[in-house]
């Protein structure tokens, strides 16, 4: 019968069933309730499908509704992060998670992102190719099936991430960068920007001289290199970084210097008493930077040894005092800048002879005025505080005729000849330099001036204390 043919097992034939009605059911038949007894002819219509009973589809109210607020949280050049909110209705059986799918623009197949439903409401899809455009949809899943999906209206475009250009100039380059002639210039300037920006260097508004200047550009920095700096390399350098219509600029000033040339000439103007007046002309070449001053030296003709009289004198003239009677002197002057003293120095062509007796000239009919005056301090010493290890100076001014003898004392003890102290007296200005003082150098310092008409003195207190640290 038709009904019996539909339920027979593949191992059996219809005639074998008729001759062996009492045979025990096979293992295949044990699992199927419909084959324990032969079926009687039935009047109802035969079943068109397999013996398993088909399950009716779940009603729409049994499934969860559409997730809410599907949106893109973040997009990079290789990933997309999407998020959503739970559906308003969780259905009859609740939800087991969410299924996220994507579809490339122009394709018809939706590709699942996760093999099993996930309970989170945010997901990041990574390792995407630049140029892709993807649609996304997400649906809530229950034990009865998946509910309707929420779909993004617009595709997400994966494109190369653009980072605005920015230059980070090192602190030491934010002021004029000074190098000496012949030294190496190696400047590494970090920057930011994606994709790799267009990098341009200029020197005083013009393109770089590639014969002298090398530039190496990387993904995160640009290096300007000059093997042996020359004065022509000085000037205003500008780094420009351009990307997608955006631009960042940085300016760097470089100054290449060398030792100055010597003063053009030096002249002995006058000699009187123990003094000699000198004058010189500035150098023609300052070494591409400002001068720090001049160094004046003297040499006794008997010994020929040179001794420094003044350091970093800012004027182009000076008076050398305290010369020894009966000696003859030559003088020379060096110019000085940040690189040091000039290589050579002009020397006076005439000798300064210090006569044993002064020659006094007197005009007839003009009464001679006596300018003799006992010492008088016009500017006293001031109390002073200093830090150990840093040289300091004390100053005062005295007026007297004839020129007084200056004596410096510490705590009423003469310190003349002590190498720790350096005393100078020029045109009435008396100074005492205390070289790298220590706390033991604190005390009362006295400057005493003595001539034939009298004497005078001034005192000050010197404190040597370490500065407080905060």
C-alpha positions as CSV (number, residue, x, y, z in Angstrom):
1,X,0.0,0.0,0.0
2,X,1.2,3.5,-0.5
3,X,1.3,4.2,3.2
4,X,3.4,1.2,3.9
5,X,5.9,2.1,1.1
6,X,6.5,5.6,2.7
7,X,7.6,4.3,6.1
8,X,9.7,1.2,5.1
9,X,13.4,1.2,5.9
10,X,15.9,1.2,3.1
11,X,17.1,-2.3,4.2
12,X,13.7,-3.9,3.7
13,X,11.5,-4.8,0.7
14,X,7.7,-5.1,0.6
15,X,7.6,-8.9,0.0
16,X,10.0,-9.8,2.8
17,X,7.6,-8.0,5.2
18,X,4.7,-10.1,4.2
19,X,6.4,-13.5,4.7
20,X,7.9,-12.6,8.1
21,X,5.2,-10.7,10.1
22,X,6.6,-11.8,13.5
23,X,10.1,-10.5,12.9
24,X,11.6,-8.3,15.7
25,X,11.9,-4.6,14.6
26,X,15.3,-3.6,13.3
27,X,17.4,-1.0,15.1
28,X,16.4,1.6,12.5
29,X,12.8,1.0,13.2
30,X,13.2,1.2,16.9
31,X,13.7,4.9,16.7
32,X,10.7,5.5,14.6
33,X,7.3,5.0,16.3
34,X,5.5,4.7,13.0
35,X,7.0,1.4,12.0
36,X,6.2,-0.9,15.1
37,X,3.0,-2.3,13.5
38,X,1.8,-2.6,9.8
39,X,-0.5,0.2,9.0
40,X,-4.1,-0.5,8.1
41,X,-5.3,1.1,4.9
42,X,-6.4,4.6,5.7
43,X,-8.9,6.7,4.1
44,X,-7.1,9.9,4.8
45,X,-4.7,11.5,2.3
46,X,-1.1,10.3,2.4
47,X,1.5,12.7,3.9
48,X,3.4,14.6,1.1
49,X,6.6,15.1,3.2
50,X,9.0,13.2,5.5
51,X,7.6,11.5,8.5
52,X,9.0,14.2,10.9
53,X,6.4,16.7,12.0
54,X,7.2,20.3,10.7
55,X,7.2,23.0,13.3
56,X,5.1,26.1,12.6
57,X,7.1,29.3,12.2
58,X,7.2,31.5,15.3
59,X,4.8,34.4,15.5
60,X,6.3,37.9,15.1
61,X,5.5,38.7,18.7
62,X,7.5,35.8,19.9
63,X,10.7,37.2,18.3
64,X,12.7,40.2,19.5
65,X,12.1,43.4,17.7
66,X,14.7,45.4,15.7
67,X,17.8,46.7,17.7
68,X,17.8,50.5,18.2
69,X,20.2,53.3,17.3
70,X,22.6,51.4,15.1
71,X,25.5,53.8,14.5
72,X,29.2,54.1,13.7
73,X,31.3,55.0,16.7
74,X,34.8,55.2,15.1
75,X,36.4,54.8,11.7
76,X,40.2,54.4,11.1
77,X,42.2,53.4,8.1
78,X,41.7,49.7,8.9
79,X,38.8,49.3,11.3
80,X,35.2,50.3,12.0
81,X,33.5,50.3,15.4
82,X,29.6,50.1,15.4
83,X,27.2,50.2,18.4
84,X,23.5,49.7,19.0
85,X,20.9,49.7,21.7
86,X,18.8,46.7,22.8
87,X,15.4,46.3,21.1
88,X,12.3,47.6,22.7
89,X,10.8,44.1,22.7
90,X,12.8,41.1,23.8
91,X,10.2,38.6,22.5
92,X,8.5,35.8,24.3
93,X,11.8,33.9,25.1
94,X,14.2,36.7,25.6
95,X,17.4,37.2,23.5
96,X,20.6,35.1,23.3
97,X,22.6,37.8,21.8
98,X,23.1,39.7,18.5
99,X,24.3,38.9,15.1
100,X,26.3,41.5,13.2
101,X,26.7,41.3,9.4
102,X,28.3,43.4,6.7
103,X,28.0,43.7,3.0
104,X,30.4,45.3,0.5
105,X,28.9,48.0,-1.6
106,X,27.9,46.5,-4.9
107,X,27.7,42.9,-3.5
108,X,24.5,41.0,-2.6
109,X,25.9,38.7,0.1
110,X,25.8,39.5,3.8
111,X,28.8,38.2,5.6
112,X,28.4,37.4,9.4
113,X,31.0,39.0,11.7
114,X,30.5,36.6,14.6
115,X,29.8,32.9,14.4
116,X,27.8,32.8,17.6
117,X,25.5,35.5,19.0
118,X,27.3,38.0,21.1
119,X,25.8,39.8,24.1
120,X,27.7,43.1,23.7
121,X,26.2,46.0,22.0
122,X,29.4,47.3,20.4
123,X,31.9,45.6,18.1
124,X,35.1,46.6,16.2
125,X,35.8,45.0,12.9
126,X,39.5,45.1,12.1
127,X,42.0,44.5,9.3
128,X,39.8,46.2,6.6
129,X,41.2,47.3,3.3
130,X,41.5,50.9,2.4
131,X,38.9,51.9,-0.2
132,X,36.2,49.5,0.9
133,X,32.6,50.7,1.5
134,X,30.6,48.5,3.8
135,X,26.9,48.3,4.9
136,X,26.2,46.9,8.4
137,X,23.1,45.3,9.9
138,X,22.4,43.8,13.3
139,X,19.6,41.6,14.6
140,X,18.7,40.3,18.0
141,X,18.6,36.5,18.3
142,X,16.4,34.3,20.6
143,X,16.0,30.6,20.9
144,X,13.2,30.7,18.3
145,X,15.3,32.6,15.7
146,X,16.5,36.1,14.7
147,X,14.3,39.1,14.7
148,X,14.2,41.9,12.1
149,X,17.6,43.6,11.4
150,X,18.6,47.2,11.8
151,X,20.5,48.4,8.8
152,X,22.8,51.4,8.3
153,X,21.4,53.9,5.8
154,X,24.8,54.8,4.4
155,X,27.9,52.7,3.7
156,X,31.1,53.2,5.8
157,X,34.0,54.3,3.7
158,X,37.4,52.9,4.8
159,X,40.0,55.5,3.7
160,X,43.5,56.5,4.7
161,X,43.4,58.4,8.0
162,X,44.6,62.0,7.7
163,X,46.5,63.5,10.7
164,X,47.0,67.2,10.5
165,X,50.7,68.2,10.1
166,X,52.5,69.5,13.2
167,X,56.2,70.3,13.7
168,X,57.8,69.9,17.1
169,X,60.9,72.1,17.2
170,X,63.4,71.1,19.9
171,X,63.9,73.6,22.6
172,X,67.6,74.3,21.7
173,X,66.5,75.4,18.2
174,X,64.0,77.9,19.4
175,X,66.8,80.5,19.6
176,X,69.6,81.2,17.2
177,X,71.7,78.0,16.7
178,X,75.4,79.0,16.8
179,X,78.1,76.8,15.3
180,X,81.8,77.5,14.5
181,X,83.3,77.4,11.0
182,X,84.2,73.8,10.2
183,X,81.8,72.2,12.7
184,X,79.0,69.8,11.7
185,X,75.4,70.9,11.6
186,X,73.0,68.0,12.2
187,X,69.4,69.1,12.9
188,X,66.7,66.5,13.5
189,X,63.2,68.0,13.4
190,X,60.3,65.7,14.5
191,X,56.9,66.2,13.0
192,X,53.5,64.5,12.9
193,X,51.2,63.9,9.9
194,X,49.5,61.0,8.1
195,X,49.8,60.0,5.3
196,X,53.4,61.0,4.8
197,X,53.3,64.8,4.0
198,X,55.2,66.8,1.5
199,X,58.4,68.3,3.1
200,X,60.2,71.4,1.9
201,X,63.2,73.3,3.2
202,X,64.3,76.8,2.3
203,X,67.3,79.0,3.2
204,X,66.6,82.8,3.3
205,X,63.5,82.2,1.2
206,X,65.3,80.2,-1.5
207,X,65.8,76.5,-2.3
208,X,68.7,74.8,-0.5
209,X,72.1,74.4,-2.1
210,X,72.2,70.6,-2.5
211,X,75.9,70.8,-3.0
212,X,76.4,71.9,0.6
213,X,73.2,70.9,2.4
214,X,71.8,67.3,2.7
215,X,68.2,66.6,3.7
216,X,66.8,63.2,4.7
217,X,63.1,62.9,5.2
218,X,61.5,60.1,7.2
219,X,57.9,59.3,8.3
220,X,58.3,61.1,11.6
221,X,61.3,63.5,11.2
222,X,63.4,65.5,8.8
223,X,67.1,65.9,9.2
224,X,69.2,68.8,7.8
225,X,72.9,68.0,7.6
226,X,76.0,70.1,6.7
227,X,79.3,68.3,7.0
228,X,81.5,71.4,7.4
229,X,79.7,74.7,8.2
230,X,80.8,77.9,6.5
231,X,79.7,81.5,7.2
232,X,77.6,81.4,4.1
233,X,75.4,78.8,5.8
234,X,74.2,81.3,8.3
235,X,70.7,82.6,7.8
236,X,67.0,81.9,8.2
237,X,65.9,78.3,7.5
238,X,62.2,77.3,7.2
239,X,60.7,73.9,7.2
240,X,57.3,73.5,5.6
241,X,55.0,70.4,5.8
242,X,52.0,70.2,3.5
243,X,49.2,67.6,3.6
244,X,45.7,67.7,2.1
245,X,45.6,71.4,1.9
246,X,47.0,71.8,5.5
247,X,50.4,73.3,6.2
248,X,52.7,73.6,9.2
249,X,55.9,75.8,9.2
250,X,58.9,76.1,11.5
251,X,61.7,78.7,11.4
252,X,65.2,78.0,12.5
253,X,68.0,80.7,12.6
254,X,71.6,79.4,12.2
255,X,74.7,81.5,12.8
256,X,78.1,80.2,11.8
257,X,80.9,82.2,13.4
258,X,84.7,82.2,13.6
259,X,87.5,84.2,15.5
260,X,87.5,87.9,14.6
261,X,90.3,89.7,12.8
262,X,92.8,91.8,14.8
263,X,92.3,95.6,15.3
264,X,93.6,97.5,12.4
265,X,96.1,99.5,14.3
266,X,97.2,100.6,17.8
267,X,98.8,104.0,18.6
268,X,100.6,105.3,21.7
269,X,99.0,108.7,22.3
270,X,100.8,110.0,25.4
271,X,103.0,109.0,28.3
272,X,103.1,110.8,31.7
273,X,104.1,109.8,35.1
274,X,103.4,106.1,35.5
275,X,100.8,106.1,32.8
276,X,100.5,105.5,29.0
277,X,97.4,106.3,26.8
278,X,96.6,104.0,24.0
279,X,94.1,104.1,21.1
280,X,93.2,101.5,18.4
281,X,90.8,101.0,15.5
282,X,88.2,98.2,15.4
283,X,88.8,95.1,13.2
284,X,87.5,94.9,9.7
285,X,86.1,91.4,10.4
286,X,84.2,90.6,13.6
287,X,83.9,86.9,12.8
288,X,80.2,87.1,11.8
289,X,79.1,88.0,15.4
290,X,79.4,90.9,17.8
291,X,82.6,91.6,19.6
292,X,82.8,90.9,23.4
293,X,85.6,93.5,23.8
294,X,89.4,93.9,23.5
295,X,92.3,92.4,25.5
296,X,95.2,94.8,26.1
297,X,98.6,93.5,27.0
298,X,102.0,95.1,27.9
299,X,105.6,93.9,27.6
300,X,108.7,95.2,29.3
301,X,111.5,95.6,26.8
302,X,113.9,94.0,29.3
303,X,112.0,90.7,29.6
304,X,109.8,90.7,26.5
305,X,107.1,88.8,28.3
306,X,103.5,89.8,27.7
307,X,101.1,90.5,30.6
308,X,97.3,91.2,30.3
309,X,96.3,94.6,31.5
310,X,92.6,94.7,30.5
311,X,90.2,92.0,29.5
312,X,87.1,92.6,27.4
313,X,87.6,96.4,27.3
314,X,84.6,97.8,25.4
315,X,86.1,101.0,24.3
316,X,88.8,101.5,21.6
317,X,91.1,103.4,24.0
318,X,92.5,103.0,27.5
319,X,95.1,104.3,29.9
320,X,97.6,101.8,31.3
321,X,98.8,102.8,34.8
322,X,101.2,101.5,37.4
323,X,104.1,101.3,35.0
324,X,107.6,101.1,36.5
325,X,109.9,104.1,36.4
326,X,112.9,103.6,34.2
327,X,111.3,100.8,32.1
328,X,110.2,101.0,28.4
329,X,107.0,99.2,27.3
330,X,105.4,97.9,24.2
331,X,101.6,97.4,23.9
332,X,99.3,95.2,21.8
333,X,95.6,94.6,21.6
334,X,93.4,91.6,20.6
335,X,89.8,91.6,19.6
336,X,87.5,88.9,21.1
337,X,84.1,87.3,20.3
338,X,82.4,84.0,21.3
339,X,85.1,82.0,19.4
340,X,87.9,83.6,21.3
341,X,90.7,86.1,20.7
342,X,91.9,87.1,17.3
343,X,94.8,85.1,15.9
344,X,97.1,88.1,15.8
345,X,97.4,91.5,17.5
346,X,98.9,94.8,16.3
347,X,101.8,96.2,18.4
348,X,102.7,99.8,19.1
349,X,105.5,101.0,16.9
350,X,106.8,103.4,19.7
351,X,108.0,102.4,23.1
352,X,106.5,104.1,26.2
353,X,109.5,105.3,28.2
354,X,108.7,105.9,31.9
355,X,111.0,108.7,32.9
356,X,112.6,108.9,36.3
357,X,111.8,112.6,36.7
358,X,108.6,114.2,35.5
359,X,109.1,117.2,33.3
360,X,106.9,120.1,34.4
361,X,106.1,122.8,31.9
362,X,104.9,126.2,33.0
363,X,103.6,129.0,30.9
364,X,104.7,132.5,31.6
365,X,102.1,134.8,33.2
366,X,99.7,132.1,34.1
367,X,99.6,131.3,37.8
368,X,99.9,127.7,38.5
369,X,96.9,126.2,40.3
370,X,97.5,123.7,43.0
371,X,95.2,120.6,42.5
372,X,96.6,118.7,45.4
373,X,93.9,117.0,47.4
374,X,93.9,114.4,50.2
375,X,92.1,111.1,49.4
376,X,88.3,111.2,49.5
377,X,86.0,108.4,48.6
378,X,83.2,109.6,46.3
379,X,81.5,106.2,46.2
380,X,81.8,103.9,49.2
381,X,81.8,100.2,49.3
382,X,78.4,98.5,49.6
383,X,77.6,95.4,51.7
384,X,77.5,92.4,49.4
385,X,76.2,88.8,49.4
386,X,77.5,86.1,47.1
387,X,77.3,82.3,46.5
388,X,80.2,80.0,47.1
389,X,82.2,79.1,44.0
390,X,81.1,82.2,42.0
391,X,83.7,85.0,41.7
392,X,82.5,88.4,42.9
393,X,83.8,92.0,42.8
394,X,83.7,94.9,45.2
395,X,83.8,98.5,43.8
396,X,84.4,102.0,45.2
397,X,85.6,105.4,43.9
398,X,88.3,107.7,45.3
399,X,89.5,111.2,44.4
400,X,93.0,112.4,45.3
401,X,96.0,114.3,43.9
402,X,98.6,113.1,43.7
403,X,97.5,109.6,42.8
404,X,97.0,107.7,46.0
405,X,98.2,104.2,46.9
406,X,95.4,101.7,47.3
407,X,95.5,99.1,50.0
408,X,92.9,96.3,50.4
409,X,92.4,94.6,53.7
410,X,90.2,91.8,55.1
411,X,89.3,92.0,58.7
412,X,92.1,94.6,59.0
413,X,94.7,92.3,57.5
414,X,96.5,93.3,54.4
415,X,95.7,91.0,51.5
416,X,98.0,92.5,48.9
417,X,99.8,89.8,46.9
418,X,97.3,87.0,47.8
419,X,96.5,85.2,44.5
420,X,92.9,84.7,45.6
421,X,92.4,88.4,45.2
422,X,92.9,90.7,42.1
423,X,92.9,94.4,42.8
424,X,92.6,97.1,40.0
425,X,92.6,100.8,40.1
426,X,91.8,102.9,37.0
427,X,90.9,106.6,36.9
428,X,89.8,106.6,40.5
429,X,87.7,103.4,40.3
430,X,89.0,100.7,42.7
431,X,87.9,97.1,42.3
432,X,88.7,93.9,44.2
433,X,87.9,90.6,42.5
434,X,87.5,87.6,44.9
435,X,88.0,84.5,43.0
436,X,85.6,81.6,43.7
437,X,84.9,82.6,47.4
438,X,84.1,80.1,50.1
439,X,82.3,80.8,53.4
440,X,85.8,81.4,54.9
441,X,86.1,84.5,52.7
442,X,83.2,86.3,54.4
443,X,84.1,89.2,56.6
444,X,84.8,93.0,56.6
445,X,86.7,94.3,53.6
446,X,88.4,97.7,53.7
447,X,89.8,99.8,50.9
448,X,92.3,102.4,52.0
449,X,93.7,105.3,49.9
450,X,96.9,107.0,51.0
451,X,98.9,110.0,49.5
452,X,101.2,112.7,50.8
453,X,98.2,114.8,52.0
454,X,96.4,112.2,54.0
455,X,94.4,108.9,53.8
456,X,90.8,107.7,53.8
457,X,89.1,104.3,53.9
458,X,85.8,102.6,53.4
459,X,84.4,99.3,54.7
460,X,81.8,96.7,53.7
461,X,80.5,93.4,54.9
462,X,80.7,90.4,52.5
463,X,78.5,87.3,53.2
464,X,79.2,84.0,51.4
465,X,76.2,81.7,51.7
466,X,74.7,79.0,49.5
467,X,71.5,79.9,47.9
468,X,68.4,78.3,49.3
469,X,66.8,75.5,47.2
470,X,63.1,75.2,46.7
